[in-house]
Amino acid sequence: MLLFEKVLILKSLAIFSETPETILSELAPLMKEEEAEGGSVLFNDGDIGDCMYIIYKGEVKIHKGSTTLAILKEKEVFGELSLLDSETRSASATANTDCFLFKIDQEPFYELVETRPEVAKGIIKILCQRLRAQNEKAVASAG
């Protein structure tokens, strides 16, 4: 896939929609293309996290044991927390269908953030939104 196509994909994601294309053109070369067959495990709960995924085609199930936490589709990201820390994964990810994914590894991402800290803004924003949603869910179930 060409660099400008990867930049357009990044720009179409909520996580990077406000990031300037000049910066995305530095992030795009870090995107590794991966294919996963339906039913294949991308990572397990408890694995050390060291990358983030972008779904280009297909569907991914995020689950803890047999409990489905989310079904993610095209133009959604998962594993982004692992770009910011090296803690263990909090859930498992399994390809629900055949998938075409982009993988961004932690180390080259860190190197880019050192020179372009604005790349991390979108990830921080998404993580805050997810934390806020979890808090609202906890308050609703407690009340």
SVG drawing of the C-alpha trace seen along z (x, -y; Angstrom):
<svg xmlns="http://www.w3.org/2000/svg" viewBox="-30 -20 43 40">
<polyline fill="none" stroke="black" stroke-width="0.4" points="0.0,0.0 1.3,-3.5 2.3,-6.0 -0.4,-8.5 -3.1,-5.8 -1.9,-5.0 -2.0,-8.7 -5.6,-8.8 -6.5,-5.8 -5.0,-7.4 -6.8,-10.7 -10.1,-8.8 -9.7,-7.4 -11.2,-9.3 -8.0,-8.8 -6.0,-10.8 -8.6,-12.9 -7.2,-16.2 -3.6,-15.3 -2.0,-17.3 -1.2,-15.2 2.4,-16.2 2.7,-14.4 0.6,-11.4 3.1,-11.1 5.7,-10.3 3.4,-7.8 2.3,-6.0 5.6,-4.2 5.3,-2.6 2.1,-0.8 2.8,2.9 0.2,4.8 -1.1,8.0 -3.8,10.5 -5.7,12.6 -8.1,15.4 -11.5,15.5 -11.1,17.2 -7.4,16.4 -6.3,14.9 -4.4,11.6 -3.4,11.4 -4.6,12.8 -5.6,11.3 -2.4,11.2 0.0,10.9 2.6,8.1 1.2,5.3 3.6,3.8 1.5,2.6 -1.8,1.1 -3.9,2.4 -6.1,0.6 -8.9,2.5 -8.8,1.8 -11.2,4.6 -13.0,7.2 -14.3,7.4 -12.4,8.1 -14.0,9.3 -12.5,7.9 -13.3,10.4 -12.4,11.5 -12.9,15.2 -16.3,16.0 -17.6,12.5 -17.6,10.2 -16.6,6.7 -16.8,5.1 -17.1,6.0 -14.9,3.6 -15.2,2.9 -13.4,1.1 -11.7,-2.1 -11.6,-1.2 -8.4,-0.8 -7.6,1.5 -4.6,2.1 -3.8,-1.6 -3.1,-1.6 -0.1,0.6 1.5,-2.3 1.7,-4.2 2.7,-1.5 4.1,2.0 1.6,3.5 -0.3,6.8 -3.3,6.8 -6.6,6.4 -8.6,8.4 -8.1,10.8 -8.6,9.9 -9.8,12.4 -10.5,11.9 -14.3,12.4 -13.9,12.5 -11.0,12.5 -9.2,9.2 -6.7,6.9 -5.1,4.9 -2.3,2.4 -0.1,2.9 2.0,0.1 4.7,1.3 5.5,-0.6 9.2,-1.3 9.1,-3.1 5.9,-4.9 7.8,-6.1 10.6,-7.4 8.1,-9.4 6.4,-10.8 9.7,-12.1 10.0,-14.4 6.2,-14.8 4.4,-14.7 1.1,-15.8 0.8,-12.2 -0.1,-11.0 -2.9,-13.5 -5.4,-11.5 -4.6,-8.3 -4.9,-10.2 -8.2,-11.7 -9.6,-8.2 -8.4,-6.7 -10.1,-9.6 -13.4,-9.0 -13.2,-5.2 -12.4,-5.9 -15.3,-8.4 -17.7,-5.8 -16.5,-3.2 -17.1,-5.7 -20.6,-6.4 -21.3,-2.7 -20.1,-2.1 -22.2,-5.0 -25.3,-3.8 -24.9,-0.2 -24.2,-1.4 -27.3,-3.7"/>
</svg>
